[in-house]
Amino acid sequence: MIPSIEIENVPDPLPQGLVVLDVREDEEWAAGRIQGAVHIPLMEPPGPAR
């Protein structure tokens, strides 16, 4: 299970080695995001397994 937290609880600065996965839609991502976050919209189907 991947933990999730509300934006106000994200540590600033981010701990070294922490990966933030942002699953919001493109419009939400464009409105603002955490520097260095990886964006994969929740409604986007996953790609092939590697």
Secondary structure, DSSP 8 states (H G I E B T S, - for coil): ------GGGS-SS--TT---EE-S-HHHHHH---TT-EE--TTS------
